[in-house]
Amino acid sequence: MTNTPFQASRWKLAHGRSLELGPRGVLMAIINITPDSFSDGGRFIDAAAAVSAGLRAVEQGAEILDIGGESTRPDAAPVTAVEEQARILPVIAGLARETDAIISVDTYRAETARLAVEAGAHIANDVYGLQREAAIADVAAATGAGLCIMHTGRDRQKLDDVVDDQFHFLDRSLAIAAGAGIARERIVLDPGFGFAKDTDENLELMARFGELHRFGLPILVGTSRKRFIGAVTGRDAPARDVGTAATTALLRAAGAAIFRVHDVAINRDALVLADAMLAAKNSRRDTKP
């Protein structure tokens, strides 16, 4: 099974929802309810502030709100499942009451994912690609949640070739999903920019992004404010939104479907321009004899 980069598909999600992917880029807003995330830690630790931030992101153009309760930066202090759930569940429930936007839970824990879907989430976004708690795949199968399966190089030996390692890791993740009975129409992949990848590896992954379409699945990217953008631009994390928007436009042109970002407004403009360029390109191709 293969997809062209811009072939429309419908991502099936929990609670009978779905989202069309392909014709235009989709923005996923990052809402971290953490004290220590690398660029926005502590901003939304209060549930009411996090709900307000989510509603503002929707007004700015986000279609998905990604709610996380544990920082994934390399030196972050781990939190318990109980603490993670106490942070995110009130926010998810509040957003489910206040907006029709799609809600994603950023967790690798099966029980947290189950409770989040029960509270109103539609997607489970697992930064360990189902390979830390495989039972999260069973939760997705039981609840009908959409799955975002991310590649990571953490806690394992990577292959030398950055794209070969994508297939090495994600093929195993997809086998776990298939074993749980999850249909491919419920799955989106994330190549995991920044997760145990140095600057050269991230740039090579961008340059060779088209090779990932061999998976035949929509692709989400999360470059927002990542260290490799700082390495190239010389900017600290809070000042990397322009660099992020540049990667958004480049990766949209290369076929990415969803963009996980901190600053929705600037990335919306980048996507609008990229989509306009692609529409012009496709129109010209369609009118050629």
N, C-alpha and C positions, 0 to 999 in steps of 0.2 A: 504494500500500500504506500503510495506517495502523494504528497500535496505539493502544488506550486506555492511559492511564498505568499501569494495574495489570494489564494483560493478561499472563498468564504466557507466557514464552518460554524456550527452552533455548539457552543460549550454548554453541556447539560449540567445543572447545578441542583443543590438541595432546595426543598420547599417548592418544587415545580418551576423553578426559574431557569432561564437560559440566557446566553449572551452571544450575539453574533460577532465573530472574529474574522478579520481578513480585509473587508472593504476599507476600513479606516483604523487607525491606531486607537487603542483603548488605554486610558490612564488609570492606574491603581495608586491611590494615595497612601503613604506610609503614616500610620498613627501609632506611635510607640508609647505605651504606658509603662515607661521604665525610667529609672533615675540615671542610667549610665549608658544609653545608646550613644554611638560615636559622634553624632552631630546634633542630636536634638534631645538628649537625655534630660529628663526632669520637666520638660515643657508641658506634658499632658498627663502627669502622674495622677492628677485629680480626674475622676470619672466625668464630671460635668464639663471640664475643660476639654477632655478628649472628645466627647460627643460634639461639642461646639466646633472643634477643629475639623471633625469629620464632615459636619454640615457645611462648613466653609469650603472644604475641598470639593464637595459636590457642586456647590455654586460656581466654583472655578473650572469645573469640567471633568472631575473624577467620576468614573462609573463604578469603580470598585474601591472599597475602603479596607485596607489590610491592617488588622489590629494585632499587635504583638505585646507580650508581657515579659519577655526575657531578651536582653541584649544578645546579639550574635557576634559582637566584635570579639577579636581573638582573646583578649585578656579580661573579658567580662566575668563578674562573679556569678556563679550559677544560682538559680532560684529554685525553690521547691515547686512541685505541681500545684500545691495548695495556694502558694503565693501568686504564681502565674494566673491561676484561675480567679483569685480575688481581684486582681488588677483588671483583667479583660472582660469577664462575664458581665459586669454592670454596664460597661461601655457598649458591648455588642447588643445587649438587651435595649439599652437606650437608643442606639442608632436604629435598631429594627423598628422601634416605635415611631421614630421621627423622620425616616427617609425610606424611599424605595430603592436606594442604591444597593448594589451587590456588596455583601460583607464577607471578608475573608479573615480567617484566623491564622496567624503566623505562629505555628507550633509544630514540634516533632512528637508531642505526647498524644497518645491515642485517647486517653480519658479527657484531656483538655479539649481535643477536637470534638469529641462526642458532646460534651457539655456546651461547647460553643455553638454547634449546630442546633442543639436544643434551644439555646438562647436566641437564635435567629440567624446565625452565620450560614453562608451558602457554599463556601469554599474552604478547604484545608490546604494551607501553604506550608509544605514541609521542607525545611532547609537541609535535612539529612536524606532526602529522597527515599523515604520509607525504609531506610537501612539502619536506623537507630531503634525505632519502635515500629516494627512491621505491622503491628496490630492497627496502626492508623489506617492502613488500607482496608481492613475489615470494617472500621468505622465508616469510611467513605462508602463502601459497598452497602452497608446497612442503612445509611441515611440518605444516600443519593447525592452526597456532596461532590462538588467538583474538586479535582485534585491538581495542585501545582507541585510537580516533582522537581526538586532542584538538585543540580550536581554540586558536589563539594569535594575538595581534595583533603579535607581535614581528617586526621586520625587514620591515615592509610598511606600506602606507597602509590604514588601516581605513575602513570606511564609517561615516557619522555615526550611524546607528541600530544599537544594540548587537545586536538580534536579526537584522536584515538582514545584518549582518556575519557572524553565525554561519552563515547559509545560504550566503552568498558564499564563505566559506572551506571549510566542511565539504562542500558539494556538490562542490567540486573534489577534496577528499580521497576522497570516495566514488567519484568517477569513476576515480581512480587505483586504488582497491581493486577496482572492477569490471573494469578493464582487466587486472588481474593474475589475474582469475578467482576472487576471494574471494566466497563466498556471504554474503548479508546475515546469516544466522544465526551467523556468526562475528564480527560487528561490534558493538561498543558505542561510543557517542559520549561525549565529555567536553567541556562548553562552556568549559573552561579558565579557571575563576575565578582572577583575579589575574595572568594572563599578559598584560601590557600593557593592563590595564584599571584605571581609577582607581576610587575608592570608589563614586562615583555610578553608574558603569557596572556594577560588580558588584552593587549593590543593585537596579538596574533589571533586570539579568539574573535575579536571584532573583524579582523581582516578576512578570516576564513568562515565567517558566520553562515554563509550560504550552504556550507557542507552539512550543517545541522538539519537542513530540511529533509535529509534522507530519513530522518525519524518519521516523517509524515504526520507530524503533530504541530499544533500552534506553539509558538515560543514566546515566553515572557522574559523580559530582561530587567535586571536591577543594577544599573550602574550608578545610581544616584549618590553623589558626593563621595564616591569610593576613592581609596588611597591612590589608585593608579591615575585618576584624573588629577589629583594633587601633584603627583610626580611629574606629570606632563606640563601642567599649567603653573605650578609653583604656588597654588592656592591652598589655604587651610580649609578644613571640611565645610564650615558654614558659607564659604565663598566659592563653592564649586558648582553652583547651579547653572551658570552659563556653560561651563564645560559639560555638565550633565546633559543640558539641552542639545549640545552638539552631538553627543553620542546617541541621543534619542533620534535625531533626524537621520544620522548615518545608519543606525540599526533598523529604523523603519524602512529606509530604502533597501536594506538587505533582507527584509522580510519578517522582522519581529512584529508580533501582534499586540502585546501588552507591555506597558512601561510602568514599572514600580518606582515612584518618585517622591521626594520630599516637597518640592516646590511645584505645585500643579500648574499654576498660571504660566510660568515660563516654558514648561514642557508642552503645554497645550499649544502655544504658539509654534513651537518647533514641529509638533505633529501636524498642525494645520498646513504648514508650508510643505512639509514632506509629502503629505497626502495629496495636496494640490499638484505638486510636481509629478507624483505617480499617476494621478488621474490624467494629466496632460500627456504623459508618456504612453499610457494605455490607450487613450483616445487616438493618438497619432498612429499607433500600431493597428488599431481596429479599422482605421480609414484607408490604410494602404491596400492597393489592389493585390 
